[in-house]
Each structure stands twice: as C-alpha cells, then as structure tokens.
C-alpha cells in the first residue's frame, strides 16, 4: 500500500510554508482501516477520542499551552467526565498548583505532558503539565486526571508551537528537520523522530513532509517502518526530471523508538538546479487518546 498522498509544486525561490499545503487527504488516509488497526494494536486505543471525549489544545505562545473550551474527556479511571468550561492556559512559570507545572522548575529541551485534572468534591477542572507521563503530582484537592497531550521546549525553554485536535498534532512551522542533504542515502537508513514525537503518548504514526529537488532523472524516495510489515517499502515521494521542486506530505509508521528508514534512488545532484537540498521533516504525529 503506497503512502503517497499529496504532491504540490513550488516555484524556484519560493519559501516553503506549511500553512499553504492543502491537506484534505489526511482525513481519508488516517481512517484507512489497515492504519487504524495498526494504531489500535500497538497503542491500545484509537486515533479519535471516542464517545463523550474531544480534545483541542493550542500552543501559539512560547511560554504556555491552551486547553481550549469544550475539551471533554473521561478521567483515566473512567469514573468522571472532565470538561473545560473555558480556555485553560497552562504554563511552567508556577509549580504545585493547577494550570502550572506539577513539581520543580522548568528545564530546557524536555518533553512536558499535558493533563486535564479535576477536584474530588466539586466540578472544578484545570490543566497540569508534568515530565511524567504516568504519575504526575496532583495539586491539593485534585484527584482525577487524564493525559491528553505533550509539548516540548527548546534550548531557550521556548515551546515548539503546535495545534492538537483529538489525537492529531500538527506543528506550526517547518523547523523539525530530520535530514537535509544534497546526497541522500541509496540504501535504507534510519531517521529518528524522538525529538518531535514524545515517548509517553505511544505514537506509531508520524506525518512527514519531504522537499525534493529536480534533476536530470526522475527522483524517487522510499520508506519502511523498521521491520513493520505495514508501510514497508513504500514509494512516498517523487519528482519528474527538470520539474519544479516538489513538496510531499505522507503518513509514516514508526517503531517504538520512533524511527523509520528511507532511501533514494540517486545520491548526487539533489541541489544543482534550484539550490534546494533533499529534506525530510516531522510535520506532526498521531496517537491514540
């Protein structure tokens, strides 16, 4: 089954802008029953929140994430439904309190996991962030929790910006580069997504974007899911000779180490026409809520 789902051309010298990519195919592709079956089998859940659950998170500022109004999930023990009656802004500037860090101080280049929490005696919900994806320290009087997402900060302690709808996370820019080279590998070589996909959400599906330079041959790229039968040896991207550079976006199955492998059919002259190198980056990921 080919993962090739989208091809768009850009003009020489035009900036790559992820917001210009038209992506109606993703709603169809992610519902492919083979892909959903794989996610369920490896992650223990579904891509979408399911009955009585919906999640929407926005991270458009470098210091906080917003759990949007009407986000609604069951607690992880299934005993209560937690609903955001308004937007919750959760930041790392405070700790030990609701809508802050559970304990300690912010450290750079870390994954922080996002929780919805609720008090026991009253209908009071809030957000929380923690480095733990299993056992966060809850603020006083809060007893219910549910892991709903994750955010990573960089070396300057600025968040990597994203938007999340249910179990689908999309990054706002193209900075999450896995590889950029004018000489890609011609035998399968591993790429690791762990800097852009958190371990604690048990994701098995990356959304990858590739930029392909043209040349004096048709250029093609294949991927495989590191020993996984589904998604093995997929032709995911191609560009005809002497065409404009092409942008491809595709789903890629990843293993428990958040890796997949790629290869190209030519290893030279990938940046000789328009000056664009061969590039792959993580545009987002999908996990089971």
BELDALIN-V704964 format. One record per backbone hydrogen bond with DSSP energy under -0.5 kcal/mol. NH is the residue of the N-H (numbers start at 1). CO is the residue of the C=O. Records with the same first field share a line. If there is no record, write none. Layout:
NH = CO / CO
This chain:
4 = 235
5 = 249
8 = 247
10 = 245
14 = 11
17 = 15
20 = 17
21 = 18
23 = 21
26 = 23
27 = 24
28 = 24
29 = 25
30 = 26
31 = 28
32 = 29
36 = 32
37 = 33
38 = 34
39 = 35
40 = 36
41 = 37
42 = 38
43 = 39
44 = 40
53 = 50
54 = 72
57 = 164
58 = 66
59 = 162
61 = 64
64 = 61
65 = 90
66 = 58
67 = 65 / 88
68 = 56 / 66
70 = 84
71 = 68
72 = 54
73 = 82
75 = 80
76 = 145
78 = 75
82 = 73
84 = 71
85 = 83
88 = 67
89 = 87
90 = 65 / 88
91 = 99
92 = 63
96 = 101
97 = 101
99 = 127
100 = 97
101 = 94
102 = 129
109 = 154
112 = 151
113 = 130
114 = 149
115 = 128
116 = 146
117 = 126
118 = 144
119 = 124
120 = 141
124 = 122
126 = 117
128 = 115
129 = 100
130 = 113
138 = 136
142 = 139
143 = 118
144 = 118
146 = 116
148 = 114
149 = 114
151 = 112
153 = 110
154 = 158
157 = 154
159 = 62
160 = 152
161 = 159
162 = 59
163 = 170
164 = 57
165 = 168
166 = 55
167 = 47
168 = 165
169 = 167 / 285
170 = 163
171 = 283
172 = 161
177 = 175
178 = 280
179 = 280
181 = 278
189 = 262
191 = 260
193 = 258
196 = 193
197 = 193
201 = 198
202 = 199
203 = 198
204 = 286
205 = 286
206 = 252
207 = 284
208 = 206 / 250
209 = 281
210 = 248
211 = 279
212 = 246
219 = 239
221 = 237
222 = 263
223 = 234
224 = 261
225 = 228
226 = 224
228 = 225
232 = 229
234 = 223 / 231
236 = 221 / 234
237 = 221
239 = 219
242 = 215
243 = 240
246 = 212
247 = 8
248 = 210
249 = 6
250 = 208
252 = 206
254 = 204
255 = 259
258 = 255
260 = 191
261 = 224
262 = 189
263 = 222
264 = 185
265 = 220
270 = 182
272 = 269
278 = 181
279 = 211
280 = 179
281 = 209
282 = 176
283 = 207 / 281
284 = 207
285 = 169
286 = 205
287 = 167
289 = 46 / 287
